Amino acid sequence: MNSSWKQSVLVAAIFLMLIGGSIVDAGESVTKEQETSALKFARKHHSELAELLKKLDQDMGSEYEKAIRHIHNVNERLERTRKRSPEDYKIQLAIWKIDSRIKLLAARMTMSSDKNLTDEMKKLLTQKIDLKEKQLLMDQERTQVRLDRIDGQLQNIRSNRKEYLAKELARYRRLQTPKTTPASTKNNSKQ
């Protein structure tokens, strides 16, 4: 098997794994800004993937565009997460980086039975599981805080039920009280 053919197979396999399971809209062309953003993201977070994207661009233009679109979408989703929760962003980015490396390694494993690749895969999968566990623990903590707040609200309603009812009743009575306006005053004075 010549090296060029192996590289082409690897690039194609990586592309398929990269977008595997995700629907990539091929309707609109990728803008130059999207391409620049996606390539910058790939270079910053997975330089080997960025190099393979160059090869994909040379050999398989339409697949390159789909891959760029996919990476751009991942970058956009992660940016929204970063703005909402920097902690979640760090974990989700780390998971994406490991996932990307796993996909690249899986493509290599299809072409080689090197035991080192299997060992590397185990290491990456362990890291991914550790990150997923960390993410779930953070979710659990946030959920517990929310449950504690709900428990407090329930306790407050249960222990202060009469006061709560009185406040609500007073609020609705205020809404029913007619407002005196100049127009209603004129109408009342004519009667």
C-alpha positions in Angstrom: 0.0 0.0 0.0 1.5 3.3 -1.0 1.7 6.2 1.5 -0.5 8.6 -0.6 -3.3 6.0 -0.8 -3.1 5.4 3.0 -3.3 9.2 3.6 -6.4 9.5 1.4 -8.1 6.6 3.1 -7.2 8.1 6.5 -8.5 11.5 5.5 -11.8 10.0 4.2 -12.2 7.9 7.4 -11.6 10.9 9.6 -14.1 13.0 7.7 -16.7 10.3 8.1 -16.0 9.9 11.8 -15.9 13.6 12.3 -19.4 14.2 11.1 -20.7 10.7 11.9 -24.1 10.9 13.5 -24.4 14.6 12.9 -26.5 16.1 10.2 -24.5 18.6 8.2 -26.6 20.9 6.1 -25.0 21.1 2.7 -27.5 23.8 1.4 -25.4 26.9 1.8 -21.7 27.4 1.0 -19.4 28.0 3.8 -18.4 31.6 4.2 -14.8 32.7 4.3 -15.4 33.9 7.9 -16.8 30.4 8.9 -13.9 28.7 7.3 -11.4 31.0 9.0 -13.1 30.5 12.3 -13.3 26.7 12.0 -9.6 26.4 10.9 -8.5 28.7 13.7 -10.5 26.6 16.2 -9.0 23.3 14.8 -5.4 24.7 14.9 -5.8 25.9 18.4 -7.5 22.8 19.9 -6.4 20.0 17.6 -3.5 20.9 15.3 -3.3 17.4 13.7 -7.0 17.7 12.7 -6.2 21.1 11.1 -3.4 19.5 9.0 -5.8 16.7 7.9 -8.4 19.4 6.9 -5.8 20.8 4.5 -5.4 17.4 2.9 -9.2 17.0 2.8 -9.4 20.4 1.0 -7.0 19.3 -1.6 -8.5 15.8 -2.2 -12.2 16.1 -1.4 -13.5 19.6 -1.7 -17.2 19.0 -0.8 -16.3 16.9 2.2 -13.9 19.6 3.3 -16.7 22.1 3.2 -19.0 19.7 5.3 -16.2 19.2 7.8 -15.6 23.0 8.1 -19.3 23.5 8.6 -19.4 20.9 11.3 -16.4 22.3 13.1 -17.8 25.8 12.8 -21.1 24.6 14.3 -19.1 23.0 17.2 -17.2 26.2 17.8 -20.4 28.2 17.8 -22.1 25.8 20.2 -19.1 25.9 22.5 -19.0 29.7 22.4 -22.7 29.9 23.5 -21.8 27.6 26.4 -18.7 29.7 27.3 -20.9 32.8 27.6 -23.5 30.9 29.7 -21.1 28.9 31.9 -17.3 29.1 31.6 -17.0 25.9 33.8 -19.2 23.9 31.4 -17.3 25.4 28.4 -14.0 24.1 29.8 -15.3 20.6 30.2 -17.2 20.4 26.9 -14.2 21.7 25.1 -11.9 19.2 26.7 -14.4 16.4 25.8 -14.5 17.6 22.2 -10.7 17.7 22.0 -10.5 14.1 23.3 -13.3 13.0 21.1 -11.6 14.5 18.1 -8.3 12.6 19.0 -10.3 9.4 19.6 -11.8 9.7 16.1 -8.4 10.3 14.5 -7.0 7.4 16.4 -9.9 5.1 15.4 -9.3 5.9 11.8 -5.6 5.0 12.2 -6.5 1.8 14.0 -8.5 0.7 10.9 -5.2 0.7 9.0 -2.8 -0.7 11.7 -2.9 -3.4 14.4 -0.2 -1.6 16.4 -0.7 -2.4 20.1 0.4 1.1 21.0 -2.6 2.5 19.2 -4.9 0.4 21.4 -3.1 1.5 24.5 -3.5 5.1 23.4 -7.2 4.5 22.8 -7.7 3.2 26.3 -5.9 6.2 27.7 -8.1 8.6 25.7 -11.3 6.8 26.5 -10.3 6.8 30.2 -9.8 10.6 30.0 -13.2 11.0 28.3 -14.9 9.0 31.0 -13.2 11.0 33.7 -14.4 14.3 32.1 -17.9 12.9 31.6 -17.9 12.0 35.3 -16.8 15.5 36.2 -19.5 17.0 34.0 -22.2 14.8 35.7 -20.9 15.7 39.1 -21.2 19.4 38.3 -24.8 18.8 36.9 -25.6 16.9 40.1 -24.4 19.8 42.3 -26.4 22.4 40.4 -29.5 20.1 40.6 -29.0 19.7 44.3 -28.8 23.5 44.8 -32.0 23.8 42.9 -33.7 21.0 44.8 -32.6 22.7 48.1 -34.1 26.0 47.0 -37.3 24.2 46.0 -37.4 22.4 49.4 -37.0 25.8 51.1 -39.9 27.2 49.1 -42.1 24.2 49.9 -41.2 24.5 53.6 -42.0 28.2 53.6 -45.4 27.6 52.0 -46.2 24.7 54.4 -45.2 26.6 57.5 -46.7 30.0 56.5 -49.7 28.8 54.6 -52.2 31.3 56.2 -49.9 34.3 55.7 -49.2 33.2 52.1 -53.0 32.9 51.4 -53.6 36.3 53.0 -50.9 38.0 50.8 -52.3 36.4 47.6 -55.9 37.4 48.5 -54.8 41.0 49.2 -53.0 41.1 45.9 -56.0 40.0 43.9 -58.3 42.5 45.9 -56.0 45.3 44.9 -56.4 44.3 41.2 -60.2 44.4 41.5 -60.4 47.8 43.1 -61.6 50.2 40.5 -59.3 53.1 39.8 -60.7 56.5 39.9 -60.1 58.3 36.6 -61.2 61.8 35.5 -63.5 60.1 32.9 -65.2 57.9 35.5 -65.5 60.8 37.9 -67.4 62.9 35.2 -69.7 60.0 34.5 -70.5 59.5 38.2 -71.1 63.2 38.8 -73.7 63.3 35.9 -75.8 60.6 37.5 
